Amino acid sequence: MEPMAIVSIFVLAVFVGFEVVSKVSSTLHTPLMSGANAIHGVILVGAIIVADHSSTNLELGLSVAAIILATINMVGGFVVTDRMLEMFKGNKK
């Protein structure tokens, strides 16, 4: 795949992701985050596979960036979900 095509796909994915997330209301964001952790796991596995099969430095750099961002997103989703579930627990005596 051409490096310019890879960069174009990456930039389009960033814009689409921003638009999709910005349209979700804040009250729905936390429950949706917990459901999206599985999707982030699939993205992380895909980025690792792309990194393994990369032939140029650009492909490797973009796939490493995708691995880092997907990991941060996945861990953040678990943290937010954990905090949300803590709100529903009763007070411990």
Phi and psi in degrees as GROMACS dihedral restraints (atoms count N, CA, C in turn):
[ dihedral_restraints ]
;  ai    aj    ak    al  type     phi  dphi    fc
    3     4     5     6     1   -69.9    20    10
    4     5     6     7     1   145.6    20    10
    6     7     8     9     1   -60.6    20    10
    7     8     9    10     1   -36.1    20    10
    9    10    11    12     1   -66.9    20    10
   10    11    12    13     1   -36.0    20    10
   12    13    14    15     1   -66.9    20    10
   13    14    15    16     1   -38.8    20    10
   15    16    17    18     1   -64.7    20    10
   16    17    18    19     1   -44.5    20    10
   18    19    20    21     1   -64.6    20    10
   19    20    21    22     1   -40.0    20    10
   21    22    23    24     1   -62.3    20    10
   22    23    24    25     1   -44.7    20    10
   24    25    26    27     1   -63.2    20    10
   25    26    27    28     1   -41.3    20    10
   27    28    29    30     1   -62.9    20    10
   28    29    30    31     1   -45.7    20    10
   30    31    32    33     1   -66.0    20    10
   31    32    33    34     1   -43.0    20    10
   33    34    35    36     1   -62.4    20    10
   34    35    36    37     1   -39.7    20    10
   36    37    38    39     1   -64.1    20    10
   37    38    39    40     1   -37.6    20    10
   39    40    41    42     1   -63.6    20    10
   40    41    42    43     1   -46.9    20    10
   42    43    44    45     1   -65.1    20    10
   43    44    45    46     1   -44.2    20    10
   45    46    47    48     1   -64.0    20    10
   46    47    48    49     1   -43.8    20    10
   48    49    50    51     1   -60.6    20    10
   49    50    51    52     1   -42.4    20    10
   51    52    53    54     1   -63.5    20    10
   52    53    54    55     1   -44.6    20    10
   54    55    56    57     1   -64.1    20    10
   55    56    57    58     1   -41.6    20    10
   57    58    59    60     1   -65.4    20    10
   58    59    60    61     1   -46.5    20    10
   60    61    62    63     1   -69.8    20    10
   61    62    63    64     1   -36.6    20    10
   63    64    65    66     1   -70.9    20    10
   64    65    66    67     1   -19.5    20    10
   66    67    68    69     1   -84.4    20    10
   67    68    69    70     1   -10.5    20    10
   69    70    71    72     1   -84.5    20    10
   70    71    72    73     1   132.4    20    10
   72    73    74    75     1   -70.2    20    10
   73    74    75    76     1   157.3    20    10
   75    76    77    78     1   -66.8    20    10
   76    77    78    79     1   -27.6    20    10
   78    79    80    81     1   -72.9    20    10
   79    80    81    82     1   -25.8    20    10
   81    82    83    84     1   -92.4    20    10
   82    83    84    85     1   -14.3    20    10
   84    85    86    87     1   -64.1    20    10
   85    86    87    88     1   -43.3    20    10
   87    88    89    90     1   -66.0    20    10
   88    89    90    91     1   -48.5    20    10
   90    91    92    93     1   -62.5    20    10
   91    92    93    94     1   -36.5    20    10
   93    94    95    96     1   -68.8    20    10
   94    95    96    97     1   -30.0    20    10
   96    97    98    99     1   -63.4    20    10
   97    98    99   100     1   -40.4    20    10
   99   100   101   102     1   -66.8    20    10
  100   101   102   103     1   -35.9    20    10
  102   103   104   105     1   -74.1    20    10
  103   104   105   106     1   -25.6    20    10
  105   106   107   108     1   -81.9    20    10
  106   107   108   109     1    -9.0    20    10
  108   109   110   111     1   -60.8    20    10
  109   110   111   112     1   -35.5    20    10
  111   112   113   114     1   -65.5    20    10
  112   113   114   115     1   -39.4    20    10
  114   115   116   117     1   -65.2    20    10
  115   116   117   118     1   -39.9    20    10
  117   118   119   120     1   -65.4    20    10
  118   119   120   121     1   -33.2    20    10
  120   121   122   123     1   -64.2    20    10
  121   122   123   124     1   -40.0    20    10
  123   124   125   126     1   -66.3    20    10
  124   125   126   127     1   -40.6    20    10
  126   127   128   129     1   -62.7    20    10
  127   128   129   130     1   -40.8    20    10
  129   130   131   132     1   -63.7    20    10
  130   131   132   133     1   -43.9    20    10
  132   133   134   135     1   -64.2    20    10
  133   134   135   136     1   -41.1    20    10
  135   136   137   138     1   -63.1    20    10
  136   137   138   139     1   -40.7    20    10
  138   139   140   141     1   -66.0    20    10
  139   140   141   142     1   -36.6    20    10
  141   142   143   144     1   -65.9    20    10
  142   143   144   145     1   -40.4    20    10
  144   145   146   147     1   -64.9    20    10
  145   146   147   148     1   -42.2    20    10
  147   148   149   150     1   -63.7    20    10
  148   149   150   151     1   -40.7    20    10
  150   151   152   153     1   -62.2    20    10
  151   152   153   154     1   -37.1    20    10
  153   154   155   156     1   -68.9    20    10
  154   155   156   157     1   -32.2    20    10
  156   157   158   159     1  -101.4    20    10
  157   158   159   160     1    10.5    20    10
  159   160   161   162     1   -72.1    20    10
  160   161   162   163     1   143.3    20    10
  162   163   164   165     1  -113.1    20    10
  163   164   165   166     1   -16.5    20    10
  165   166   167   168     1  -122.2    20    10
  166   167   168   169     1   165.1    20    10
  168   169   170   171     1   -67.3    20    10
  169   170   171   172     1   -32.0    20    10
  171   172   173   174     1   -65.1    20    10
  172   173   174   175     1   -46.0    20    10
  174   175   176   177     1   -61.0    20    10
  175   176   177   178     1   -43.4    20    10
  177   178   179   180     1   -64.6    20    10
  178   179   180   181     1   -43.1    20    10
  180   181   182   183     1   -63.5    20    10
  181   182   183   184     1   -43.9    20    10
  183   184   185   186     1   -67.7    20    10
  184   185   186   187     1   -37.7    20    10
  186   187   188   189     1   -70.1    20    10
  187   188   189   190     1   -35.7    20    10
  189   190   191   192     1   -66.3    20    10
  190   191   192   193     1   -39.6    20    10
  192   193   194   195     1   -62.6    20    10
  193   194   195   196     1   -40.6    20    10
  195   196   197   198     1   -65.1    20    10
  196   197   198   199     1   -39.0    20    10
  198   199   200   201     1   -62.8    20    10
  199   200   201   202     1   -45.7    20    10
  201   202   203   204     1   -64.2    20    10
  202   203   204   205     1   -47.3    20    10
  204   205   206   207     1   -66.8    20    10
  205   206   207   208     1   -40.4    20    10
  207   208   209   210     1   -66.0    20    10
  208   209   210   211     1   -36.8    20    10
  210   211   212   213     1   -65.9    20    10
  211   212   213   214     1   -45.5    20    10
  213   214   215   216     1   -61.1    20    10
  214   215   216   217     1   -43.0    20    10
  216   217   218   219     1   -65.0    20    10
  217   218   219   220     1   -41.5    20    10
  219   220   221   222     1   -68.1    20    10
  220   221   222   223     1   -45.8    20    10
  222   223   224   225     1   -64.2    20    10
  223   224   225   226     1   -43.0    20    10
  225   226   227   228     1   -60.7    20    10
  226   227   228   229     1   -37.8    20    10
  228   229   230   231     1   -63.6    20    10
  229   230   231   232     1   -41.1    20    10
  231   232   233   234     1   -66.7    20    10
  232   233   234   235     1   -38.0    20    10
  234   235   236   237     1   -65.7    20    10
  235   236   237   238     1   -44.9    20    10
  237   238   239   240     1   -64.0    20    10
  238   239   240   241     1   -42.0    20    10
  240   241   242   243     1   -62.9    20    10
  241   242   243   244     1   -42.0    20    10
  243   244   245   246     1   -62.7    20    10
  244   245   246   247     1   -43.0    20    10
  246   247   248   249     1   -64.6    20    10
  247   248   249   250     1   -37.6    20    10
  249   250   251   252     1   -65.3    20    10
  250   251   252   253     1   -43.0    20    10
  252   253   254   255     1   -68.0    20    10
  253   254   255   256     1   -31.2    20    10
  255   256   257   258     1   -64.0    20    10
  256   257   258   259     1   -30.4    20    10
  258   259   260   261     1   -66.6    20    10
  259   260   261   262     1   -27.3    20    10
  261   262   263   264     1   -90.9    20    10
  262   263   264   265     1    -6.9    20    10
  264   265   266   267     1   -79.9    20    10
  265   266   267   268     1   146.5    20    10
  267   268   269   270     1   -76.0    20    10
  268   269   270   271     1   169.9    20    10
  270   271   272   273     1   -70.3    20    10
  271   272   273   274     1   132.9    20    10
  273   274   275   276     1   -86.4    20    10
  274   275   276   277     1   137.7    20    10
